[in-house]
Amino acid sequence: MIVWVILILIMGLLLLFFPEKIAENQEWIKQIGLVITLICMGISVRMHALRRRGSREKTESRIKELENEIESLRSKLAQVSKEEEQKTP
């Protein structure tokens, strides 16, 4: 997906900065190039935000797993200490 976005961005930049190479009516071509460039930048920002949110969700799920593991270890430790107390008269 990123390859397509980069290719379309390059096309938009070429339309924006070099419209005389394409046609005589350069104002429309510049506007089209600007729109294409802005759309590609928006897509890139959205992709980056989704990637960050995905890594954040993975981190949050890993934190929950570790918290559950800590709780299970605490309960095991409490059981072991109770058993030791019962063994010593």
C-alpha positions in Angstrom: 0.0 0.0 0.0 2.8 2.4 0.9 4.4 1.9 -2.6 1.1 3.0 -4.3 0.8 6.0 -2.0 4.4 7.1 -2.8 3.9 6.6 -6.5 0.6 8.7 -6.5 2.4 11.3 -4.3 5.2 11.6 -6.9 2.6 11.9 -9.7 0.8 14.6 -7.7 4.0 16.5 -7.1 4.9 16.4 -10.8 1.5 17.7 -11.7 1.8 20.4 -9.1 5.3 21.7 -10.0 5.6 20.8 -13.7 2.2 21.3 -15.3 3.7 22.8 -18.5 5.0 19.4 -19.4 1.5 18.0 -19.6 -0.9 20.5 -21.2 -1.5 24.1 -21.9 -4.3 24.7 -19.3 -1.9 24.7 -16.4 -4.1 26.1 -13.7 -6.4 23.0 -13.6 -3.4 20.7 -13.7 -1.8 22.5 -10.7 -5.1 22.3 -8.8 -5.4 18.6 -9.6 -1.8 18.1 -8.5 -2.4 19.9 -5.2 -5.5 17.8 -4.5 -3.7 14.5 -5.3 -0.7 15.6 -3.1 -3.0 16.5 -0.2 -4.9 13.2 -0.5 -1.7 11.2 -0.4 -0.4 13.1 2.6 -3.8 12.4 4.4 -3.5 8.7 3.5 0.0 8.5 4.9 -0.9 10.2 8.1 -3.9 7.9 8.6 -1.7 4.8 7.9 0.8 6.0 10.5 -1.9 6.6 13.1 -3.4 3.2 12.5 0.1 1.6 12.8 0.7 3.4 16.1 -2.7 2.4 17.5 -2.1 -1.2 16.6 1.2 -1.3 18.4 -0.4 0.5 21.4 -3.1 -2.2 21.5 -0.5 -4.9 21.4 1.4 -3.2 24.3 -1.8 -2.8 26.3 -2.7 -6.5 25.9 0.8 -7.6 26.9 0.6 -5.4 30.0 -2.7 -7.1 30.9 -1.2 -10.5 30.5 1.8 -9.5 32.7 -0.6 -8.1 35.4 -2.5 -11.4 35.4 0.7 -13.3 35.7 1.8 -11.1 38.6 -1.6 -11.8 40.4 -1.3 -15.5 39.9 2.3 -15.5 41.3 1.1 -13.4 44.3 -1.7 -15.9 45.0 0.8 -18.8 44.8 3.2 -17.0 47.1 0.3 -16.4 49.6 -0.6 -20.1 49.5 3.0 -21.1 50.1 3.4 -18.7 53.0 0.1 -20.1 54.6 1.4 -23.6 54.2 4.7 -22.7 55.9 2.8 -21.1 58.8 0.7 -24.2 59.2 3.8 -26.5 59.2 5.5 -24.5 62.0 3.7 -25.2 65.4 
